[in-house]
Amino acid sequence: MFVCKWMNYIISIFLSADFSQIELFPELLSQFRTTLNSSCHASDKRRYTVVAWKAKWKSRLNRDRIMKILVYLSFARAIASKLLTPWMKSAIRRLQSRPRRVDRGSALKIGSFSGFQVAYRGDTADENVLEHSFDHDIFFAGVPDYLPAETDVILDVGAHIGTFAILAASKVSRGAVYAIEACEDTFNYLRINAALNKLDNLLTFHLALYDRPGKCTLNYDCGNWGHSIVSQLSNRSEVVECCTLQQFFDDNHIGNCSFIKFNCEGAEFPILLSSPTSLLKRVGKMLVLYHYDLWTKNTPEELLTHLEVSGFECTVTNRTEKRGWIIATNSCCMDYEGARNLEEQLSGYENAEALSLSEEESAVTATY
């Protein structure tokens, strides 16, 4: 045990490439000899003698060779850092920033949770999600001033297997819940769970919201959650249909929306920043889980400014260095007609201003 302890310490010096530690080898050998004399049995002393270790170090790892090894290790690290692809570096940063669960399998299981029947993948991150759902739900609890009414319309962007969407649909029995999930495999579990609980007001969509319509690439994370369309997390991916938030509202004839939950791994930035003010004014409240480590083209402050310009009062909770929860409340939520009228008024004002400037330029030109 003591031999392993001191050898691990010596090896750690090599790997750390700390040149100042070289002078400590004589002291280490002295401590090693003391440890052997006080703690090892006679048979261990005969096997691991200090003389043998000294001879080994002098013959095979003299000072010059140790220096060369440390230089080579340092050089190898520098080369490796240059050869790493962007998704490898991103994956390493994410693994260092928080513990990630690597899923070991995907066996279908169906369990009862707080009176709901839920299909999920055993021994995967689905079990982590279930721990924070239903009676232990973290999203409604994170917005305590929002109490869903029976007729409310709710959007769940990044619905995963549907635990929040199921709970929300049970609270808005005469309203509707639109659950959007980009990953095909996870979406299939979302559909199964909607059917298992016979929730006719829960509408599911295999789709990604983005700042443009068409197709986009969904990059997989190491488990079956955390996938992102804005950051390459691994070399595995799938192609998925995408559309803007405005297009989704129009296609599904959504007049106004009471609550939107965004948990879409960085895509919340392009989705919201590309949405016009007239659209956002039709939303009562939003819970936005922002991921600044995955989207770096805009800052959280820019996102907050855009929401505040659109009439929201924002507070940030659960803030870390790169992530947090934005709770955005719109005190003057408009219906579809009101938002359209406001958009027409603003458009008319801009046109009138442009016409006035054009007339002034014409008058100046005529004068000259």
TIROKE-43625 format. One record per residue (C-alpha): residue number from 1; residue in three letters; z, x negated, y. Coordinates in steps of 0.1 Angstrom, whole numbers. Layout:
BEGIN
+------+------+-------+-------+-------+
| resi | resn |    pz |    px |    py |
+------+------+-------+-------+-------+
|  NUM |  ala |     Z |     X |     Y |
...
+------+------+-------+-------+-------+
# end
This chain:
BEGIN
+------+------+-------+-------+-------+
| resi | resn |    pz |    px |    py |
+------+------+-------+-------+-------+
|    1 |  met |     0 |     0 |     0 |
|    2 |  phe |    10 |   -28 |    24 |
|    3 |  val |   -21 |   -48 |    15 |
|    4 |  cys |   -43 |   -18 |    24 |
|    5 |  lys |   -25 |   -13 |    56 |
|    6 |  trp |   -31 |   -48 |    69 |
|    7 |  met |   -66 |   -50 |    56 |
|    8 |  asn |   -75 |   -16 |    73 |
|    9 |  tyr |   -61 |   -30 |   106 |
|   10 |  ile |   -82 |   -61 |   103 |
|   11 |  ile |  -114 |   -41 |    95 |
|   12 |  ser |  -107 |   -18 |   124 |
|   13 |  ile |  -108 |   -48 |   147 |
|   14 |  phe |  -142 |   -57 |   134 |
|   15 |  leu |  -155 |   -22 |   139 |
|   16 |  ser |  -141 |   -18 |   174 |
|   17 |  ala |  -159 |   -50 |   185 |
|   18 |  asp |  -128 |   -61 |   205 |
|   19 |  phe |  -132 |   -99 |   209 |
|   20 |  ser |   -97 |  -103 |   225 |
|   21 |  gln |   -82 |   -94 |   191 |
|   22 |  ile |   -95 |  -125 |   174 |
|   23 |  glu |   -66 |  -147 |   184 |
|   24 |  leu |   -42 |  -123 |   166 |
|   25 |  phe |   -54 |  -133 |   131 |
|   26 |  pro |   -28 |  -160 |   126 |
|   27 |  glu |    -1 |  -136 |   136 |
|   28 |  leu |   -15 |  -109 |   113 |
|   29 |  leu |   -15 |  -134 |    84 |
|   30 |  ser |    21 |  -143 |    92 |
|   31 |  gln |    31 |  -106 |    92 |
|   32 |  phe |    11 |  -101 |    60 |
|   33 |  arg |    30 |  -129 |    43 |
|   34 |  thr |    64 |  -114 |    55 |
|   35 |  thr |    54 |   -80 |    42 |
|   36 |  leu |    45 |   -94 |     8 |
|   37 |  asn |    77 |  -114 |     5 |
|   38 |  ser |    99 |   -84 |    14 |
|   39 |  ser |    81 |   -55 |    -3 |
|   40 |  cys |    58 |   -65 |   -31 |
|   41 |  his |    67 |   -71 |   -67 |
|   42 |  ala |    64 |  -105 |   -83 |
|   43 |  ser |    32 |   -96 |  -101 |
|   44 |  asp |    17 |   -85 |   -67 |
|   45 |  lys |    28 |  -118 |   -52 |
|   46 |  arg |    10 |  -137 |   -79 |
|   47 |  arg |   -21 |  -116 |   -74 |
|   48 |  tyr |   -22 |  -116 |   -36 |
|   49 |  thr |    -9 |  -149 |   -25 |
|   50 |  val |   -10 |  -160 |    11 |
|   51 |  val |   -26 |  -193 |     2 |
|   52 |  ala |   -55 |  -175 |   -15 |
|   53 |  trp |   -60 |  -153 |    16 |
|   54 |  lys |   -59 |  -183 |    40 |
|   55 |  ala |   -84 |  -202 |    18 |
|   56 |  lys |  -107 |  -172 |    18 |
|   57 |  trp |  -106 |  -168 |    56 |
|   58 |  lys |  -112 |  -205 |    62 |
|   59 |  ser |  -141 |  -208 |    37 |
|   60 |  arg |  -159 |  -175 |    44 |
|   61 |  leu |  -148 |  -160 |    77 |
|   62 |  asn |  -141 |  -188 |   101 |
|   63 |  arg |  -140 |  -182 |   138 |
|   64 |  asp |  -177 |  -187 |   144 |
|   65 |  arg |  -187 |  -163 |   116 |
|   66 |  ile |  -162 |  -137 |   129 |
|   67 |  met |  -178 |  -139 |   163 |
|   68 |  lys |  -212 |  -135 |   149 |
|   69 |  ile |  -202 |  -104 |   129 |
|   70 |  leu |  -187 |   -88 |   159 |
|   71 |  val |  -218 |   -95 |   180 |
|   72 |  tyr |  -240 |   -81 |   152 |
|   73 |  leu |  -218 |   -49 |   150 |
|   74 |  ser |  -220 |   -44 |   187 |
|   75 |  phe |  -258 |   -50 |   187 |
|   76 |  ala |  -262 |   -26 |   158 |
|   77 |  arg |  -243 |     1 |   177 |
|   78 |  ala |  -265 |    -3 |   208 |
|   79 |  ile |  -297 |    -1 |   187 |
|   80 |  ala |  -284 |    30 |   168 |
|   81 |  ser |  -276 |    48 |   201 |
|   82 |  lys |  -312 |    42 |   212 |
|   83 |  leu |  -326 |    55 |   180 |
|   84 |  leu |  -306 |    87 |   178 |
|   85 |  thr |  -328 |   117 |   186 |
|   86 |  pro |  -316 |   142 |   213 |
|   87 |  trp |  -304 |   168 |   188 |
|   88 |  met |  -284 |   142 |   170 |
|   89 |  lys |  -266 |   131 |   202 |
|   90 |  ser |  -260 |   168 |   211 |
|   91 |  ala |  -246 |   175 |   176 |
|   92 |  ile |  -223 |   145 |   178 |
|   93 |  arg |  -210 |   155 |   212 |
|   94 |  arg |  -203 |   190 |   200 |
|   95 |  leu |  -186 |   178 |   169 |
|   96 |  gln |  -164 |   155 |   190 |
|   97 |  ser |  -156 |   182 |   216 |
|   98 |  arg |  -143 |   208 |   191 |
|   99 |  pro |  -138 |   212 |   154 |
|  100 |  arg |  -168 |   228 |   137 |
|  101 |  arg |  -169 |   245 |   104 |
|  102 |  val |  -197 |   235 |    81 |
|  103 |  asp |  -205 |   265 |    59 |
|  104 |  arg |  -203 |   259 |    22 |
|  105 |  gly |  -221 |   290 |     9 |
|  106 |  ser |  -234 |   324 |    17 |
|  107 |  ala |  -221 |   348 |   -10 |
|  108 |  leu |  -223 |   384 |     1 |
|  109 |  lys |  -189 |   400 |     4 |
|  110 |  ile |  -178 |   435 |    16 |
|  111 |  gly |  -143 |   440 |    29 |
|  112 |  ser |  -123 |   466 |    47 |
|  113 |  phe |  -110 |   456 |    81 |
|  114 |  ser |   -90 |   480 |   103 |
|  115 |  gly |  -107 |   509 |    86 |
|  116 |  phe |  -142 |   495 |    90 |
|  117 |  gln |  -164 |   483 |    61 |
|  118 |  val |  -179 |   449 |    69 |
|  119 |  ala |  -204 |   428 |    50 |
|  120 |  tyr |  -201 |   391 |    56 |
|  121 |  arg |  -209 |   357 |    41 |
|  122 |  gly |  -180 |   343 |    21 |
|  123 |  asp |  -167 |   308 |    28 |
|  124 |  thr |  -185 |   307 |    61 |
|  125 |  ala |  -179 |   310 |    98 |
|  126 |  asp |  -181 |   348 |    94 |
|  127 |  glu |  -145 |   347 |    82 |
|  128 |  asn |  -135 |   330 |   115 |
|  129 |  val |  -152 |   358 |   134 |
|  130 |  leu |  -134 |   385 |   114 |
|  131 |  glu |  -100 |   369 |   123 |
|  132 |  his |  -108 |   377 |   160 |
|  133 |  ser |  -122 |   412 |   155 |
|  134 |  phe |  -110 |   448 |   154 |
|  135 |  asp |   -72 |   449 |   157 |
|  136 |  his |   -74 |   413 |   169 |
|  137 |  asp |  -105 |   417 |   191 |
|  138 |  ile |  -107 |   391 |   218 |
|  139 |  phe |  -135 |   406 |   239 |
|  140 |  phe |  -121 |   440 |   250 |
|  141 |  ala |   -87 |   423 |   252 |
|  142 |  gly |  -103 |   397 |   276 |
|  143 |  val |  -113 |   425 |   300 |
|  144 |  pro |   -82 |   447 |   300 |
|  145 |  asp |   -93 |   467 |   330 |
|  146 |  tyr |  -123 |   481 |   312 |
|  147 |  leu |  -116 |   512 |   291 |
|  148 |  pro |  -147 |   525 |   274 |
|  149 |  ala |  -155 |   562 |   280 |
|  150 |  glu |  -171 |   583 |   253 |
|  151 |  thr |  -205 |   584 |   271 |
|  152 |  asp |  -207 |   547 |   280 |
|  153 |  val |  -237 |   525 |   273 |
|  154 |  ile |  -228 |   490 |   261 |
|  155 |  leu |  -250 |   459 |   254 |
|  156 |  asp |  -239 |   432 |   230 |
|  157 |  val |  -260 |   402 |   235 |
|  158 |  gly |  -253 |   378 |   206 |
|  159 |  ala |  -239 |   404 |   183 |
|  160 |  his |  -236 |   381 |   152 |
|  161 |  ile |  -227 |   403 |   122 |
|  162 |  gly |  -217 |   432 |   145 |
|  163 |  thr |  -179 |   431 |   145 |
|  164 |  phe |  -177 |   438 |   183 |
|  165 |  ala |  -206 |   462 |   182 |
|  166 |  ile |  -190 |   483 |   155 |
|  167 |  leu |  -157 |   485 |   174 |
|  168 |  ala |  -176 |   494 |   206 |
|  169 |  ala |  -197 |   521 |   189 |
|  170 |  ser |  -165 |   537 |   176 |
|  171 |  lys |  -152 |   539 |   211 |
|  172 |  val |  -183 |   555 |   227 |
|  173 |  ser |  -191 |   582 |   202 |
|  174 |  arg |  -213 |   601 |   226 |
|  175 |  gly |  -228 |   570 |   242 |
|  176 |  ala |  -248 |   541 |   228 |
|  177 |  val |  -244 |   504 |   218 |
|  178 |  tyr |  -274 |   481 |   218 |
|  179 |  ala |  -266 |   451 |   195 |
|  180 |  ile |  -290 |   421 |   200 |
|  181 |  glu |  -291 |   393 |   175 |
|  182 |  ala |  -317 |   365 |   173 |
|  183 |  cys |  -310 |   350 |   138 |
|  184 |  glu |  -328 |   369 |   111 |
|  185 |  asp |  -302 |   363 |    84 |
|  186 |  thr |  -273 |   373 |   106 |
|  187 |  phe |  -293 |   403 |   119 |
|  188 |  asn |  -296 |   416 |    84 |
|  189 |  tyr |  -258 |   416 |    80 |
|  190 |  leu |  -257 |   434 |   114 |
|  191 |  arg |  -280 |   461 |   101 |
|  192 |  ile |  -260 |   465 |    69 |
|  193 |  asn |  -227 |   469 |    88 |
|  194 |  ala |  -242 |   495 |   111 |
|  195 |  ala |  -253 |   515 |    80 |
|  196 |  leu |  -220 |   509 |    61 |
|  197 |  asn |  -201 |   525 |    89 |
|  198 |  lys |  -226 |   553 |    96 |
|  199 |  leu |  -228 |   546 |   133 |
|  200 |  asp |  -258 |   565 |   146 |
|  201 |  asn |  -251 |   553 |   181 |
|  202 |  leu |  -253 |   516 |   171 |
|  203 |  leu |  -289 |   504 |   177 |
|  204 |  thr |  -297 |   470 |   163 |
|  205 |  phe |  -325 |   446 |   175 |
|  206 |  his |  -338 |   414 |   160 |
|  207 |  leu |  -345 |   398 |   193 |
|  208 |  ala |  -336 |   370 |   218 |
|  209 |  leu |  -332 |   377 |   255 |
|  210 |  tyr |  -346 |   350 |   277 |
|  211 |  asp |  -362 |   345 |   311 |
|  212 |  arg |  -397 |   353 |   298 |
|  213 |  pro |  -413 |   375 |   272 |
|  214 |  gly |  -431 |   362 |   241 |
|  215 |  lys |  -417 |   339 |   214 |
|  216 |  cys |  -390 |   312 |   214 |
|  217 |  thr |  -374 |   288 |   190 |
|  218 |  leu |  -338 |   295 |   178 |
|  219 |  asn |  -322 |   262 |   169 |
|  220 |  tyr |  -296 |   264 |   142 |
|  221 |  asp |  -261 |   249 |   145 |
|  222 |  cys |  -242 |   234 |   115 |
|  223 |  gly |  -229 |   268 |   104 |
|  224 |  asn |  -242 |   303 |   106 |
|  225 |  trp |  -230 |   308 |   142 |
|  226 |  gly |  -235 |   289 |   175 |
|  227 |  his |  -273 |   290 |   172 |
|  228 |  ser |  -291 |   284 |   206 |
|  229 |  ile |  -326 |   290 |   221 |
|  230 |  val |  -319 |   265 |   249 |
|  231 |  ser |  -305 |   235 |   231 |
|  232 |  gln |  -317 |   217 |   200 |
|  233 |  leu |  -286 |   214 |   177 |
|  234 |  ser |  -302 |   203 |   145 |
|  235 |  asn |  -336 |   200 |   128 |
|  236 |  arg |  -335 |   236 |   114 |
|  237 |  ser |  -348 |   265 |   134 |
|  238 |  glu |  -368 |   298 |   133 |
|  239 |  val |  -392 |   315 |   157 |
|  240 |  val |  -381 |   348 |   172 |
|  241 |  glu |  -395 |   374 |   196 |
|  242 |  cys |  -379 |   373 |   231 |
|  243 |  cys |  -380 |   393 |   263 |
|  244 |  thr |  -362 |   396 |   296 |
|  245 |  leu |  -332 |   417 |   303 |
|  246 |  gln |  -354 |   438 |   327 |
|  247 |  gln |  -380 |   444 |   299 |
|  248 |  phe |  -352 |   454 |   275 |
|  249 |  phe |  -339 |   480 |   299 |
|  250 |  asp |  -373 |   494 |   305 |
|  251 |  asp |  -384 |   495 |   269 |
|  252 |  asn |  -353 |   513 |   258 |
|  253 |  his |  -351 |   536 |   289 |
|  254 |  ile |  -317 |   524 |   299 |
|  255 |  gly |  -307 |   539 |   333 |
|  256 |  asn |  -274 |   522 |   339 |
|  257 |  cys |  -251 |   502 |   316 |
|  258 |  ser |  -213 |   503 |   316 |
|  259 |  phe |  -206 |   470 |   300 |
|  260 |  ile |  -225 |   439 |   287 |
|  261 |  lys |  -211 |   411 |   266 |
|  262 |  phe |  -230 |   379 |   267 |
|  263 |  asn |  -223 |   353 |   239 |
|  264 |  cys |  -256 |   337 |   235 |
|  265 |  glu |  -250 |   299 |   235 |
|  266 |  gly |  -264 |   289 |   269 |
|  267 |  ala |  -291 |   315 |   272 |
|  268 |  glu |  -269 |   335 |   295 |
|  269 |  phe |  -280 |   312 |   324 |
|  270 |  pro |  -318 |   319 |   322 |
|  271 |  ile |  -312 |   356 |   313 |
|  272 |  leu |  -290 |   364 |   343 |
|  273 |  leu |  -306 |   341 |   368 |
|  274 |  ser |  -340 |   356 |   362 |
|  275 |  ser |  -327 |   392 |   364 |
|  276 |  pro |  -334 |   408 |   398 |
|  277 |  thr |  -305 |   422 |   419 |
|  278 |  ser |  -319 |   457 |   416 |
|  279 |  leu |  -314 |   455 |   378 |
|  280 |  leu |  -279 |   439 |   379 |
|  281 |  lys |  -267 |   466 |   402 |
|  282 |  arg |  -272 |   491 |   374 |
|  283 |  val |  -245 |   473 |   353 |
|  284 |  gly |  -208 |   482 |   357 |
|  285 |  lys |  -191 |   452 |   342 |
|  286 |  met |  -200 |   421 |   323 |
|  287 |  leu |  -182 |   395 |   302 |
|  288 |  val |  -202 |   363 |   302 |
|  289 |  leu |  -192 |   335 |   279 |
|  290 |  tyr |  -210 |   306 |   296 |
|  291 |  his |  -220 |   274 |   278 |
|  292 |  tyr |  -227 |   247 |   304 |
|  293 |  asp |  -228 |   220 |   276 |
|  294 |  leu |  -259 |   237 |   262 |
|  295 |  trp |  -277 |   246 |   295 |
|  296 |  thr |  -276 |   220 |   322 |
|  297 |  lys |  -304 |   231 |   346 |
|  298 |  asn |  -280 |   253 |   365 |
|  299 |  thr |  -243 |   251 |   372 |
|  300 |  pro |  -217 |   278 |   366 |
|  301 |  glu |  -213 |   280 |   404 |
|  302 |  glu |  -249 |   289 |   407 |
|  303 |  leu |  -245 |   317 |   382 |
|  304 |  leu |  -214 |   330 |   399 |
|  305 |  thr |  -232 |   330 |   433 |
|  306 |  his |  -261 |   350 |   418 |
|  307 |  leu |  -237 |   376 |   404 |
|  308 |  glu |  -218 |   378 |   437 |
|  309 |  val |  -250 |   383 |   456 |
|  310 |  ser |  -258 |   412 |   432 |
|  311 |  gly |  -225 |   429 |   441 |
|  312 |  phe |  -201 |   416 |   415 |
|  313 |  glu |  -166 |   404 |   420 |
|  314 |  cys |  -161 |   375 |   395 |
|  315 |  thr |  -131 |   358 |   380 |
|  316 |  val |  -132 |   330 |   355 |
|  317 |  thr |  -108 |   328 |   325 |
|  318 |  asn |  -105 |   305 |   294 |
|  319 |  arg |  -121 |   277 |   314 |
|  320 |  thr |  -126 |   243 |   299 |
|  321 |  glu |  -147 |   214 |   311 |
|  322 |  lys |  -181 |   229 |   301 |
|  323 |  arg |  -173 |   265 |   290 |
|  324 |  gly |  -155 |   296 |   302 |
|  325 |  trp |  -155 |   334 |   305 |
|  326 |  ile |  -168 |   351 |   336 |
|  327 |  ile |  -155 |   386 |   341 |
|  328 |  ala |  -179 |   403 |   366 |
|  329 |  thr |  -171 |   437 |   380 |
|  330 |  asn |  -196 |   458 |   401 |
|  331 |  ser |  -177 |   481 |   424 |
|  332 |  cys |  -208 |   500 |   434 |
|  333 |  cys |  -228 |   504 |   402 |
|  334 |  met |  -260 |   524 |   408 |
|  335 |  asp |  -280 |   545 |   385 |
|  336 |  tyr |  -317 |   539 |   378 |
|  337 |  glu |  -329 |   560 |   408 |
|  338 |  gly |  -305 |   544 |   432 |
|  339 |  ala |  -315 |   509 |   421 |
|  340 |  arg |  -352 |   518 |   424 |
|  341 |  asn |  -347 |   532 |   459 |
|  342 |  leu |  -328 |   500 |   469 |
|  343 |  glu |  -356 |   479 |   455 |
|  344 |  glu |  -382 |   499 |   474 |
|  345 |  gln |  -362 |   496 |   507 |
|  346 |  leu |  -358 |   459 |   503 |
|  347 |  ser |  -395 |   456 |   495 |
|  348 |  gly |  -404 |   477 |   525 |
|  349 |  tyr |  -382 |   456 |   547 |
|  350 |  glu |  -398 |   424 |   535 |
|  351 |  asn |  -433 |   439 |   540 |
|  352 |  ala |  -424 |   451 |   575 |
|  353 |  glu |  -410 |   417 |   584 |
|  354 |  ala |  -441 |   400 |   571 |
|  355 |  leu |  -463 |   424 |   590 |
|  356 |  ser |  -443 |   418 |   622 |
|  357 |  leu |  -447 |   380 |   618 |
|  358 |  ser |  -484 |   384 |   612 |
|  359 |  glu |  -488 |   405 |   644 |
|  360 |  glu |  -469 |   379 |   664 |
|  361 |  glu |  -492 |   351 |   650 |
|  362 |  ser |  -523 |   372 |   659 |
|  363 |  ala |  -510 |   377 |   694 |
|  364 |  val |  -504 |   340 |   699 |
|  365 |  thr |  -538 |   332 |   685 |
|  366 |  ala |  -555 |   357 |   709 |
|  367 |  thr |  -536 |   343 |   738 |
|  368 |  tyr |  -549 |   308 |   731 |
+------+------+-------+-------+-------+
# end
